[in-house]
Amino acid sequence: MHKLLLAAAATMLAASISHAGAQEASPKRELRGVWISTHLSLDWPNRLQTPAQQRAALAAILDHNKATGMNAAFFQVRSQADAMYPSAYEPWSYYLTNQQGSAPAPAWDPLQYALEETRKRGLEFHAWINPYRAVANTASEANNAQYAPNHVSRTHPEWLLQVGTVKILNPGLPQVREHVVKVITDIVERYDVDGIHFDDYFYPNGAINDDAAYQADPRGFPDTAAGRADWRRDNIDLLIARVNDSIRAAKPWVKFGVSPSGIYRSSTDPAIGSPTSSGASQHYLSMFADTRKWIREGWVDYLAPQVYWYMGQAGSDYSLLVPWWNDNAYERHMYIGIADYKMNTAGWTDPNQINRQIALNRSLPGISGQIHFRHAFLQGDLLGYRSSLMNATYKRPALLPLMPWKGTATPSAPGALAASVAQDNAVQLSWDAPAEAADEMEKTRRYAIYRGEQRDMDLDAPGALLAATDAAGTVFIDKSVEAGKYYYYTVTALNRHSAESPRAAPVSNDFEPPMVRTRPASVTLANGAASITAAEVDGGSSDNWGVESLSLSRASFSCADIGIQSVALTVLDKGGNTASGEASVQVNGVQPQPLVASSAPQGLTLGYGPQSVTLTVSDKDGAAAEYAWSPATGLSSASGPVTTFTPTGPGTFSFTVQAASAQGCYAQASVTVPVIDARCEGGKVAVCHKTGSASHPGQQICVAPEAVEAHLRKGSTLGVCGS
């Protein structure tokens, strides 16, 4: 009941998304595929045309799909044990040359051509294969034009299983499995396909007579109705698992998926099946295809159930079936096959029926996209539904959904992204390709172009993806820019799974630099420093898109900068353009200029004359507010303009005074005080012979103080030392 309520809620959500809003709701990643059927020439080719005409017709089909907004083509290359390519295992298709087994003349390879042309348009290429069908209608089996001598119906009729008017390769035969695996491995090894795709033809509906195959290889399954059903499912399981293993062994990046009919099983228990009529065809029971097992076991990368019913249809309601498939994706991809061919038939007269179905798909996290059946009906555009896809639902591009279980490697980022003006206001982007890589998943196949109004745009935001290049060219022109509109652009490199590299450094279409206006500013130093902001010298700078930031060549000043200083104001606009202008800054403050005076410039003589010296500092301009002396030993004060030094012994004493202004600017001055010691014991005075020099005063003797005077009066050669 809970899941049914969720399904109903999803339906209401889908209904609420208007046709006009489909473009805005477009996801960044979504598979948008189209089946191109070659069986019965339903879409292509015309077997009576020349190869050149057939190529032109196929190119036109791919152009049409590209224009619709598709990003994947599912091209049928094997419809009934035949080939749309040169094969050593199966004959050329009747629908290509009007004679099965007859090669086209002049020779060409439709598979290779389709692959190349699909890639040129930026679409993913899946080789669509019918694994079992051999004879679509036994009524035509005798027609040698339709069945060549080397067709399996002729070479190995014992491999065939007839159900009604259809003959298939018997899934119960090991040699059939071997043959199908060889055919697929051959394609994968010879062609650079993106995927191998199976359609819904397994066991046909009807009475099946496969007793001989069962008896030859029962593999332990009991011979009961249930046992035989399980055996048949196991036959197909074996093929699916082997094909998956073979693809992974050859090229692990190649995708493998199956498109079964739209109903797995019918049940009111969602653990068993979907809420559909018990009388509906259920491929688990009627075709013996256990698709849920395949995706659960990881044998396929995706399922694409053909949910060919309209929303609200009694018994098989699209609105209930798709949510059930959503709940059974098992962390793989689930695409929904859409019945374009039913448009304008009973129940399908709403022109927006398919738009509404896609809206429901997009609302469910387990649904990764849809595939349209088939091209001819898109071409027919009944009720204008294809036009609405092109103009709204698929108008914006979409990258393919990621498959992380197949690898997480990515290319390196593009380099040197640049923007320039192109014709008619267009913007041309160019960039450097990443370095060549050996790893397949690190190779660049295409580029994603993003556009937004923020430099660090969210690449997953709706509408951010502007375009994806068709190939690995390194130039893109945005022709959708309105005059006067400015954007940021960035580019990522995509590998073959559309896994993205890191983004390139963004650029913009704003090529006009900002206009810089400055004004003078003034700052006053505090604690010897001052700073200024860009806004204080900005005089009203402006830009056509907008100013992003202002910066200064310098913003800090010191006492050494007192006076007028010149700074550069740089303006960065939103587009990354810069311009600069000069501005003057008046730095206010005073630098001290201290001068020191000593009361005893010749020094002191201990024991004779003054025994201390007064040191006085002054400032030339009177700017100093504080003074500090060092060292403080012997000083009466370590601060202030005046201090007294009283020595206790001889020596040469140096003092430094640091003057500080009120703004925290500093300057120093120094003074030296020489001190000699003329003291003797017992009160005597030291005298020296004057024959000495100031540096070598001669022999010192100690005499009584009164003797000094006597000696001086007599003109003795003795005198007070240092006098």
JOMO-V657877 format. One line per field, one symbol per residue. psi: psi as a letter, one per 40 degrees, with the letter a starting at -180 (. if undefined). Layout:
psi: ???
This chain:
psi: dddddddddddddddehiddedddehidhhhgihhhhehefddiiheeiiddddddddddddddddddeiehhghhehdgfahfihiediiihdedeehhehiihiiihdddddddddddeeiihhhhhhddhdhdhededeheddhideiddddgdeeihhhbeihihheehdddddddddddddddddifidihhiaehbhihihhgfddddddgdfehigiddddddddddddddddddddddddddgeehihiigiiehcihieheedaigiheeihhddddefhgddddddefdidiighggfiihehhdghdddddddddefdffaihihhhgdeehfahefehdeddddddddddehdeheaihhhaddddddfheeddddddecdediihiiiigdeeieiiiiiiifhiiihaifeihhiiihiiiiidhdeeihdaihhihieidgiheeihedhdihidafifhhhheehihehiiiiiiihhaeefhiiiiihiiiehehiihhhiiiihihihfeiiiiidddehffiiiddihdiiiidieiiadeehahihihhhhhideeiiiiiiiihhhhihhigihhihegdeaihhehaieiihhhiihdefdhdiihiiieheidieiiehihhhieiiahhhihhhhhidefiiiiiiihhhhihfhiifeiihiiheeaiddgeahhihiidddddddddefieiihhe.
